[in-house]
């Protein structure tokens, strides 16, 4: 067993205001995504209006934050929020869903593309390549917070998280997700970004790979809830990831059909 490093979630506190690692990780993720999106636009020599990227990110971030909260309420704890409706707005109590945030970001990006008459799928491919950076850093933030840990295990690298009321050795599943959904996914997407794939292909690849990675890690992650699929029981995270995989094939089928129709 490995000792949990027990890093303080707070970097700095001034009175009631605290700067936390979790927030800083996402801030770094957003800034990195912004810079890499600008780099890709420059490399592709796209002729876009001034402040185009800034406006696009404002739509995406607002959609992401709203979607992440609404997704958590709907997917993970609906009964509680039905009984305590005002808690929906108590975001300081925690509770954000990646899958909800993804849906919200897509909606925000789609509204933006319609308003600015831009190619939605081209923009989606450019932005989605950078998403694993924030995902990976966010998982490090989860690890520092001692949250979203794994199931009990006896593997040599198991850790006892101070936030675990049972104090059992568990999988550091946050680090598994960081390596798969963050590092590995970024390497794959970044390496194929200039491969001449049709618009939408990289977005589909992201959905497929993230869905597979998340579905796999859920076997060792402490589940947030379960969904019964006929005779098979899967975690809520696995259920939502299956939908991501499904939509990746829907996009790929649409791309294939569009290519055939254009011939």
TORKOL-4160 file (C-alpha; in steps of 0.2 Angstrom, whole numbers, padded with zeros to 4 digits, m for minus):
263
<pt num="1" X="0000" Y="0000" Z="0000"/>
<pt num="2" X="0006" Y="0018" Z="m0004"/>
<pt num="3" X="0003" Y="0032" Z="0008"/>
<pt num="4" X="m0009" Y="0045" Z="0002"/>
<pt num="5" X="0001" Y="0062" Z="0000"/>
<pt num="6" X="m0013" Y="0071" Z="0009"/>
<pt num="7" X="m0010" Y="0088" Z="0000"/>
<pt num="8" X="m0020" Y="0102" Z="0007"/>
<pt num="9" X="m0034" Y="0106" Z="m0006"/>
<pt num="10" X="m0032" Y="0125" Z="m0002"/>
<pt num="11" X="m0017" Y="0133" Z="m0009"/>
<pt num="12" X="m0020" Y="0150" Z="m0001"/>
<pt num="13" X="m0033" Y="0157" Z="0011"/>
<pt num="14" X="m0036" Y="0175" Z="0015"/>
<pt num="15" X="m0050" Y="0177" Z="0027"/>
<pt num="16" X="m0066" Y="0168" Z="0020"/>
<pt num="17" X="m0058" Y="0167" Z="0003"/>
<pt num="18" X="m0048" Y="0152" Z="m0002"/>
<pt num="19" X="m0039" Y="0147" Z="m0018"/>
<pt num="20" X="m0041" Y="0129" Z="m0021"/>
<pt num="21" X="m0031" Y="0117" Z="m0031"/>
<pt num="22" X="m0047" Y="0110" Z="m0040"/>
<pt num="23" X="m0051" Y="0127" Z="m0046"/>
<pt num="24" X="m0033" Y="0131" Z="m0052"/>
<pt num="25" X="m0032" Y="0115" Z="m0061"/>
<pt num="26" X="m0048" Y="0119" Z="m0072"/>
<pt num="27" X="m0041" Y="0137" Z="m0074"/>
<pt num="28" X="m0025" Y="0130" Z="m0081"/>
<pt num="29" X="m0035" Y="0118" Z="m0092"/>
<pt num="30" X="m0046" Y="0133" Z="m0099"/>
<pt num="31" X="m0031" Y="0144" Z="m0103"/>
<pt num="32" X="m0021" Y="0129" Z="m0111"/>
<pt num="33" X="m0037" Y="0125" Z="m0122"/>
<pt num="34" X="m0038" Y="0143" Z="m0127"/>
<pt num="35" X="m0020" Y="0145" Z="m0132"/>
<pt num="36" X="m0020" Y="0128" Z="m0141"/>
<pt num="37" X="m0036" Y="0133" Z="m0151"/>
<pt num="38" X="m0028" Y="0149" Z="m0156"/>
<pt num="39" X="m0013" Y="0140" Z="m0162"/>
<pt num="40" X="m0023" Y="0128" Z="m0172"/>
<pt num="41" X="m0033" Y="0142" Z="m0180"/>
<pt num="42" X="m0016" Y="0151" Z="m0184"/>
<pt num="43" X="m0009" Y="0135" Z="m0192"/>
<pt num="44" X="m0024" Y="0132" Z="m0202"/>
<pt num="45" X="m0024" Y="0150" Z="m0208"/>
<pt num="46" X="m0043" Y="0152" Z="m0204"/>
<pt num="47" X="m0049" Y="0169" Z="m0208"/>
<pt num="48" X="m0060" Y="0173" Z="m0193"/>
<pt num="49" X="m0066" Y="0189" Z="m0185"/>
<pt num="50" X="m0057" Y="0198" Z="m0171"/>
<pt num="51" X="m0062" Y="0191" Z="m0154"/>
<pt num="52" X="m0069" Y="0176" Z="m0162"/>
<pt num="53" X="m0061" Y="0163" Z="m0151"/>
<pt num="54" X="m0065" Y="0173" Z="m0135"/>
<pt num="55" X="m0083" Y="0174" Z="m0140"/>
<pt num="56" X="m0083" Y="0156" Z="m0144"/>
<pt num="57" X="m0076" Y="0151" Z="m0127"/>
<pt num="58" X="m0088" Y="0162" Z="m0118"/>
<pt num="59" X="m0102" Y="0152" Z="m0125"/>
<pt num="60" X="m0094" Y="0135" Z="m0122"/>
<pt num="61" X="m0089" Y="0139" Z="m0104"/>
<pt num="62" X="m0107" Y="0146" Z="m0100"/>
<pt num="63" X="m0114" Y="0130" Z="m0108"/>
<pt num="64" X="m0102" Y="0119" Z="m0099"/>
<pt num="65" X="m0105" Y="0126" Z="m0082"/>
<pt num="66" X="m0124" Y="0126" Z="m0083"/>
<pt num="67" X="m0124" Y="0108" Z="m0091"/>
<pt num="68" X="m0112" Y="0101" Z="m0078"/>
<pt num="69" X="m0124" Y="0107" Z="m0064"/>
<pt num="70" X="m0140" Y="0102" Z="m0072"/>
<pt num="71" X="m0132" Y="0085" Z="m0077"/>
<pt num="72" X="m0127" Y="0081" Z="m0060"/>
<pt num="73" X="m0145" Y="0085" Z="m0053"/>
<pt num="74" X="m0153" Y="0074" Z="m0067"/>
<pt num="75" X="m0141" Y="0060" Z="m0068"/>
<pt num="76" X="m0135" Y="0057" Z="m0050"/>
<pt num="77" X="m0146" Y="0064" Z="m0037"/>
<pt num="78" X="m0163" Y="0069" Z="m0044"/>
<pt num="79" X="m0173" Y="0063" Z="m0029"/>
<pt num="80" X="m0163" Y="0074" Z="m0017"/>
<pt num="81" X="m0165" Y="0089" Z="m0027"/>
<pt num="82" X="m0184" Y="0086" Z="m0030"/>
<pt num="83" X="m0186" Y="0087" Z="m0011"/>
<pt num="84" X="m0174" Y="0101" Z="m0009"/>
<pt num="85" X="m0176" Y="0112" Z="m0025"/>
<pt num="86" X="m0166" Y="0127" Z="m0018"/>
<pt num="87" X="m0151" Y="0116" Z="m0017"/>
<pt num="88" X="m0150" Y="0115" Z="m0036"/>
<pt num="89" X="m0142" Y="0133" Z="m0035"/>
<pt num="90" X="m0130" Y="0129" Z="m0020"/>
<pt num="91" X="m0116" Y="0125" Z="m0032"/>
<pt num="92" X="m0104" Y="0128" Z="m0017"/>
<pt num="93" X="m0109" Y="0112" Z="m0010"/>
<pt num="94" X="m0102" Y="0103" Z="m0025"/>
<pt num="95" X="m0109" Y="0092" Z="m0038"/>
<pt num="96" X="m0104" Y="0093" Z="m0056"/>
<pt num="97" X="m0106" Y="0080" Z="m0070"/>
<pt num="98" X="m0094" Y="0078" Z="m0084"/>
<pt num="99" X="m0107" Y="0071" Z="m0096"/>
<pt num="100" X="m0119" Y="0086" Z="m0092"/>
<pt num="101" X="m0105" Y="0098" Z="m0095"/>
<pt num="102" X="m0101" Y="0090" Z="m0112"/>
<pt num="103" X="m0119" Y="0092" Z="m0117"/>
<pt num="104" X="m0120" Y="0110" Z="m0111"/>
<pt num="105" X="m0103" Y="0114" Z="m0120"/>
<pt num="106" X="m0110" Y="0106" Z="m0136"/>
<pt num="107" X="m0126" Y="0116" Z="m0135"/>
<pt num="108" X="m0116" Y="0132" Z="m0132"/>
<pt num="109" X="m0104" Y="0129" Z="m0146"/>
<pt num="110" X="m0119" Y="0125" Z="m0158"/>
<pt num="111" X="m0128" Y="0141" Z="m0153"/>
<pt num="112" X="m0112" Y="0151" Z="m0156"/>
<pt num="113" X="m0109" Y="0143" Z="m0173"/>
<pt num="114" X="m0126" Y="0147" Z="m0179"/>
<pt num="115" X="m0125" Y="0165" Z="m0173"/>
<pt num="116" X="m0108" Y="0167" Z="m0181"/>
<pt num="117" X="m0112" Y="0156" Z="m0197"/>
<pt num="118" X="m0097" Y="0145" Z="m0193"/>
<pt num="119" X="m0094" Y="0127" Z="m0197"/>
<pt num="120" X="m0099" Y="0118" Z="m0181"/>
<pt num="121" X="m0090" Y="0102" Z="m0184"/>
<pt num="122" X="m0074" Y="0111" Z="m0189"/>
<pt num="123" X="m0074" Y="0121" Z="m0173"/>
<pt num="124" X="m0079" Y="0106" Z="m0163"/>
<pt num="125" X="m0064" Y="0096" Z="m0169"/>
<pt num="126" X="m0052" Y="0111" Z="m0165"/>
<pt num="127" X="m0059" Y="0113" Z="m0147"/>
<pt num="128" X="m0061" Y="0094" Z="m0143"/>
<pt num="129" X="m0043" Y="0091" Z="m0146"/>
<pt num="130" X="m0039" Y="0102" Z="m0131"/>
<pt num="131" X="m0053" Y="0095" Z="m0119"/>
<pt num="132" X="m0042" Y="0081" Z="m0112"/>
<pt num="133" X="m0030" Y="0094" Z="m0104"/>
<pt num="134" X="m0044" Y="0100" Z="m0092"/>
<pt num="135" X="m0050" Y="0083" Z="m0089"/>
<pt num="136" X="m0033" Y="0076" Z="m0084"/>
<pt num="137" X="m0030" Y="0091" Z="m0073"/>
<pt num="138" X="m0047" Y="0090" Z="m0065"/>
<pt num="139" X="m0044" Y="0072" Z="m0060"/>
<pt num="140" X="m0028" Y="0078" Z="m0051"/>
<pt num="141" X="m0039" Y="0091" Z="m0042"/>
<pt num="142" X="m0051" Y="0076" Z="m0037"/>
<pt num="143" X="m0036" Y="0066" Z="m0031"/>
<pt num="144" X="m0030" Y="0081" Z="m0020"/>
<pt num="145" X="m0048" Y="0083" Z="m0013"/>
<pt num="146" X="m0048" Y="0065" Z="m0009"/>
<pt num="147" X="m0065" Y="0063" Z="m0019"/>
<pt num="148" X="m0071" Y="0051" Z="m0033"/>
<pt num="149" X="m0059" Y="0038" Z="m0026"/>
<pt num="150" X="m0059" Y="0019" Z="m0031"/>
<pt num="151" X="m0067" Y="0003" Z="m0024"/>
<pt num="152" X="m0058" Y="m0006" Z="m0010"/>
<pt num="153" X="m0043" Y="m0017" Z="m0017"/>
<pt num="154" X="m0027" Y="m0025" Z="m0011"/>
<pt num="155" X="m0016" Y="m0020" Z="m0026"/>
<pt num="156" X="0001" Y="m0014" Z="m0020"/>
<pt num="157" X="m0003" Y="0004" Z="m0025"/>
<pt num="158" X="m0019" Y="0005" Z="m0015"/>
<pt num="159" X="m0022" Y="0021" Z="m0004"/>
<pt num="160" X="m0032" Y="0025" Z="0011"/>
<pt num="161" X="m0041" Y="0042" Z="0007"/>
<pt num="162" X="m0044" Y="0053" Z="0023"/>
<pt num="163" X="m0061" Y="0057" Z="0016"/>
<pt num="164" X="m0066" Y="0039" Z="0016"/>
<pt num="165" X="m0077" Y="0035" Z="0031"/>
<pt num="166" X="m0073" Y="0017" Z="0030"/>
<pt num="167" X="m0054" Y="0020" Z="0029"/>
<pt num="168" X="m0051" Y="0006" Z="0017"/>
<pt num="169" X="m0037" Y="0004" Z="0004"/>
<pt num="170" X="m0044" Y="0009" Z="m0012"/>
<pt num="171" X="m0039" Y="0011" Z="m0030"/>
<pt num="172" X="m0033" Y="0029" Z="m0034"/>
<pt num="173" X="m0045" Y="0029" Z="m0049"/>
<pt num="174" X="m0043" Y="0048" Z="m0051"/>
<pt num="175" X="m0025" Y="0045" Z="m0057"/>
<pt num="176" X="m0031" Y="0031" Z="m0069"/>
<pt num="177" X="m0043" Y="0043" Z="m0076"/>
<pt num="178" X="m0030" Y="0057" Z="m0077"/>
<pt num="179" X="m0018" Y="0045" Z="m0087"/>
<pt num="180" X="m0032" Y="0038" Z="m0099"/>
<pt num="181" X="m0044" Y="0052" Z="m0101"/>
<pt num="182" X="m0031" Y="0066" Z="m0100"/>
<pt num="183" X="m0014" Y="0061" Z="m0105"/>
<pt num="184" X="m0017" Y="0047" Z="m0117"/>
<pt num="185" X="m0032" Y="0054" Z="m0125"/>
<pt num="186" X="m0023" Y="0071" Z="m0128"/>
<pt num="187" X="m0009" Y="0062" Z="m0136"/>
<pt num="188" X="m0020" Y="0052" Z="m0148"/>
<pt num="189" X="m0031" Y="0067" Z="m0153"/>
<pt num="190" X="m0017" Y="0079" Z="m0155"/>
<pt num="191" X="m0007" Y="0067" Z="m0166"/>
<pt num="192" X="m0022" Y="0065" Z="m0178"/>
<pt num="193" X="m0028" Y="0083" Z="m0179"/>
<pt num="194" X="m0019" Y="0086" Z="m0195"/>
<pt num="195" X="m0023" Y="0070" Z="m0204"/>
<pt num="196" X="m0035" Y="0077" Z="m0216"/>
<pt num="197" X="m0050" Y="0068" Z="m0208"/>
<pt num="198" X="m0067" Y="0075" Z="m0212"/>
<pt num="199" X="m0075" Y="0088" Z="m0200"/>
<pt num="200" X="m0083" Y="0079" Z="m0185"/>
<pt num="201" X="m0071" Y="0064" Z="m0186"/>
<pt num="202" X="m0060" Y="0070" Z="m0171"/>
<pt num="203" X="m0076" Y="0074" Z="m0161"/>
<pt num="204" X="m0082" Y="0056" Z="m0164"/>
<pt num="205" X="m0065" Y="0049" Z="m0160"/>
<pt num="206" X="m0065" Y="0059" Z="m0143"/>
<pt num="207" X="m0083" Y="0052" Z="m0139"/>
<pt num="208" X="m0078" Y="0035" Z="m0143"/>
<pt num="209" X="m0061" Y="0034" Z="m0134"/>
<pt num="210" X="m0067" Y="0044" Z="m0118"/>
<pt num="211" X="m0082" Y="0033" Z="m0117"/>
<pt num="212" X="m0072" Y="0017" Z="m0118"/>
<pt num="213" X="m0059" Y="0024" Z="m0105"/>
<pt num="214" X="m0072" Y="0030" Z="m0093"/>
<pt num="215" X="m0082" Y="0014" Z="m0095"/>
<pt num="216" X="m0067" Y="0003" Z="m0091"/>
<pt num="217" X="m0061" Y="0014" Z="m0076"/>
<pt num="218" X="m0079" Y="0013" Z="m0068"/>
<pt num="219" X="m0075" Y="m0005" Z="m0064"/>
<pt num="220" X="m0063" Y="0000" Z="m0051"/>
<pt num="221" X="m0071" Y="0017" Z="m0046"/>
<pt num="222" X="m0083" Y="0019" Z="m0032"/>
<pt num="223" X="m0099" Y="0020" Z="m0041"/>
<pt num="224" X="m0111" Y="0035" Z="m0039"/>
<pt num="225" X="m0126" Y="0025" Z="m0043"/>
<pt num="226" X="m0132" Y="0011" Z="m0054"/>
<pt num="227" X="m0143" Y="0008" Z="m0069"/>
<pt num="228" X="m0152" Y="m0008" Z="m0073"/>
<pt num="229" X="m0150" Y="m0012" Z="m0092"/>
<pt num="230" X="m0162" Y="m0028" Z="m0094"/>
<pt num="231" X="m0152" Y="m0041" Z="m0084"/>
<pt num="232" X="m0136" Y="m0031" Z="m0083"/>
<pt num="233" X="m0132" Y="m0018" Z="m0070"/>
<pt num="234" X="m0120" Y="m0004" Z="m0074"/>
<pt num="235" X="m0114" Y="0011" Z="m0065"/>
<pt num="236" X="m0122" Y="0028" Z="m0069"/>
<pt num="237" X="m0105" Y="0033" Z="m0077"/>
<pt num="238" X="m0105" Y="0018" Z="m0088"/>
<pt num="239" X="m0122" Y="0020" Z="m0093"/>
<pt num="240" X="m0118" Y="0038" Z="m0099"/>
<pt num="241" X="m0102" Y="0033" Z="m0107"/>
<pt num="242" X="m0112" Y="0020" Z="m0117"/>
<pt num="243" X="m0122" Y="0034" Z="m0124"/>
<pt num="244" X="m0106" Y="0043" Z="m0129"/>
<pt num="245" X="m0100" Y="0028" Z="m0138"/>
<pt num="246" X="m0117" Y="0026" Z="m0147"/>
<pt num="247" X="m0116" Y="0044" Z="m0153"/>
<pt num="248" X="m0098" Y="0043" Z="m0159"/>
<pt num="249" X="m0104" Y="0029" Z="m0171"/>
<pt num="250" X="m0119" Y="0040" Z="m0176"/>
<pt num="251" X="m0108" Y="0054" Z="m0181"/>
<pt num="252" X="m0096" Y="0043" Z="m0190"/>
<pt num="253" X="m0111" Y="0035" Z="m0200"/>
<pt num="254" X="m0117" Y="0053" Z="m0204"/>
<pt num="255" X="m0100" Y="0058" Z="m0210"/>
<pt num="256" X="m0099" Y="0042" Z="m0221"/>
<pt num="257" X="m0116" Y="0045" Z="m0228"/>
<pt num="258" X="m0112" Y="0064" Z="m0231"/>
<pt num="259" X="m0097" Y="0058" Z="m0241"/>
<pt num="260" X="m0107" Y="0046" Z="m0251"/>
<pt num="261" X="m0120" Y="0059" Z="m0255"/>
<pt num="262" X="m0107" Y="0071" Z="m0261"/>
<pt num="263" X="m0100" Y="0060" Z="m0274"/>
